[in-house]
Amino acid sequence: MIRFEDNPPLRVLVVGASGELGGALARLYARQGAHLCLWGRDMQRLQDIAEACCSAGAGSAITRSVDLQNTQAVLAALQSDDDTTPFDIAVIASGLGDIRRPGHVFEDARAVETLSMVNFVAPAVIATELAARMAKRQEGRRIGRAADRETGKIVLIGSAAAFHPLPFATAYAASKAGLARFADALRINAHPHGVAVTHVSPGFIDTAAARRVPGPKPFMLSPARAAERIAAAAARGAAHVVMPWPFALLRLIERALPRPLSDRLLRSLAPPER
């Protein structure tokens, strides 16, 4: 467990807080007394999570319903909330998962658009704006003293699927792959300005959305356990974390295979028709 008792309460933005992983992250930071800003799609669930966070010890918990497909509104909301309560840490845990529908050869084109917006475009917009704002604040803190090592952190939650060109989940794999490359590029750019960017690539997390997808789900993590590992990675300023570790090994194995064999293997992983 990461503890911050010796520092002022952190101001934390959690994007996707109405999801099970986002909610677990919100509750984890609440136990440290953080001031929380919770974004999500399900307002009732957001309010329930905010109440639970306040009961768990959060300094405060405000909520905002956000449609990540409307990037203009997302940017305006971010600017307003960060102006009101400048964020020390932002965890972007929002995301959609989808696979090819039964009986279809390819995915629906509109689903490709939606997943691209929610999984890549909106997180990239949010992270870019926050990096600029955090860097400006860090520059101000450097006047007369060192920048605060506990602030200026952005965490982007991707997926181990980004490592593999999944033929039955092209939009999901590609959107997470785009996020992975963006996170790495932003990290390199932001580091000299006192802003740490952490990219997390989890495997299967035990959520309702994951359970709806047919097929085996090895090495599944609970949302609470995943949240602990993500917060720990953010606290130490890790560049990239793959969890659990077998998914890093699978990445190496797949990359080592000849392309024809790898292609056949990936096609064989398609969930059974429902």
N, C-alpha and C positions, 0 to 999 in steps of 0.2 A: 504493500500500500504506500502511495506517495503522500507525504505529509508536508504541510506548509506552515506549521504553527509559528515558526520564527519570522515569518514574512507577513506583510499586510494581506488581507483577503484578495484573492485573484478575481479578476473580472473575466468571465468565460462565456464565449458564444458557442453554442452547440447547434449546428445546422442538421436537421433530421432528428430532432429530439423526440418527436412523436413515434419514431421507430424503436424497436426493442434495443438495438445497440446504442442508439443515441440517448435513449432514456437511461440506460445503464451508465453511460458516461456522465450524464447530468447528475444522477444520484451519487456517483463517485466523487465528483467535484463538490457537490453539496455537503458531503460529510467533512470536507475541509473548510467549510465556511465561505465558499466562493459566492460572489454575486453572479447570477446566471441570467443569460438572455437565451431563451429557448425558441428556436424556429422549427416549424413543421407544417404538415398539411392538415392533420386532424386536430382541430382546436380543442375539442373536448378532452382528447387524450393528453394534449399539451397542458391543459389546465390541471388535469389529474397529476401529471408528472411534476408540475410546478408546486402543487400542494405537498406532494411527497418529498420534494427537495427541501422545501421550507421546514417540514417536520424533521428532516434528517440533519438540519443545521445550516442550510444555505443562508447567506447574508440577505439575499433577496432573489426572486425568480420572476422575471417578466416573460411574457409569451408573445409570439407573433406568428400569424398564419401567412405563409409565403408560398407562392406558386413559382417554382424554380424555372418553369418554362418561359416566364416573363422576366427576362434579364434586366430590362429597364426598371421594373418595379423592384427587383431584387437589389439592384445597385442603389436605388433611392432609399430603400429600407435599411441597407447596411450603413450608408452614410449617416442617416438619422440616428440609428442606434449607437454607432461608434462615436458620434459627436456627443451623445448624451452620456454614455459610459464607455470610455475608450477601453477596448479589449486588450487584455494581456495574452490570452490564449484563445484561439479559434479552432474548433474541431468540426470539420465538415464531414459528417457521417451520413449525409443523405445519399440515396441511390435507389435505382430500380433494377430489378432483375427480370429477365424474360428469356424464353427459348422459343424455337420454332413451334408453331401450333401443330397439333396432330393432323395428319393428312395433308400437310403443306410441304412443298419442297423448299421454299424460302420463307423468311420472316416477312411480316407485314411492313411495308415501307413507312407507314406513319409511326409504327412502333420503333423503327430505327431512329426516326427523328426525335421521338420523345426520350428514348434512352440516351441519345447523344446530348440532348439539352440538359437532362437531369444529372447524368453521370459525369459529364465532362465540361460542357460549356458553362453552366452556372457555377460549379465549384471553381473553375478557372477564373471566372469574373470576380467571385468573392475573394479568392486568395490573392489575386493581383491587387485589388483595391486595398485589402487589409495590409498586404506587404508594404505598400507605399506609405500608408498611414502609420504603421508600426515603426518603419524605418525613420520617419520624421520624428516620432516621439523618442526613439532611441538616440537620435542625434542630439535632441534637447537634453537627455539625461547625461550625455557624455560631457557636458559643460561642467567642469569642476569635479566630476567623479566618473567612475566606470559605469557603463550601462548595466541595467538590472538583468541578471542572467535568468530570472524567472519569468520575464515578460518577452513579448515579441515572438510568440510561437504559433505556427500554423500547422495543423495536422490534417492531411488529406487521406481519407479512407478509400482505398481502391479495392483490389481483389486479386487473388492468385490467378484468376481466370485471365488477367492481363498478359500472362506469360504464354498463353496458348491460343492459337487460332481456332477456336471452337466452331465447327461448321454448323452446329445446331443452335448457336447463340452468338451469331456474328456481331450483332449490335452491342451486346453486353461486353463481350471480350474486347472489341475494338474501342468502345468508349472508356473502359478501364485502362486499356493500353495507352490511349491518348493521355489520360490523367496521369499515368505513371511517368511518361516522358515530360509532361508539363511540370509535375512536381519536382523532378530532378533538375530541370532547367531553372525553375524559380528558386530552388534551394541554392544553386550556384550563384545566381544573381543577388539573392537577398543576404547571403552570409556576411559579406563585408559591411553590411549596413546594420548588423546586430539583430537580424531576424532569422530564426531557425525554422526550416520547413521539414516536416517529417512525413514521409509517405508510408502508409501501412497497407500491406497486402495480405489480408486474411484468407484462409480457406473457408470451410463451412462454419457458419455460426447458427446456433439453434434458434431460429426465428420462425414465425408463422409463414413468412414468404418462402424461406428455404424449405420448410417442410412440405409446401405445396408442389415443389418440383420433384418429379419422380426420380428414382434411382438411388444408388448408395451414396452416403455422405460420410466418408471416413474422417477420423480425427476431428470431429465436430466440437467446437468450443461453445460454452454457454456465453450469453451476452455479458454477464458480470465478469467472467474470467477474461474475455476479450477486452473489455473496457479497462481492466487493471493493466493489461499488457500495453494497451495503447497509451494510457496515461503515463506509464513508466517510460515508454519510448520517447514521448514528448518531453518529459522532465529531463531526460539526459541528452536531449537534442539529437537523437538518432536520425540519420539520413533516410534509412529504409529498413523496415522490419517485415519479414515474412513470418506468418504464424498460422498454425504450429509448424515446427521445423520441417516435417516431411514434405511440405509443399515446396520448400526451397530445393530439396533433393529431386522432387519430380520435375522441377524446371530444368535442372541440369541433365537429367536422364533424357527428357524429350528433345533437348537441344543437341544431344550427342547422337541421336538416332539418324540414320539416313532419311532424307525427305520422303521418299515413297512409303517407308515403314511408319514414319511419324504420321503421315496423312491417313494411312489405314487405321492406325491406333486411335486418332482423334475422331474419325468417323464412327468407330466402334463404340465410342463413349456416349453416343446419343441416347437419351432416355427412351424407354420403351413407349410405343404408342399407347395413349390412354383411351 
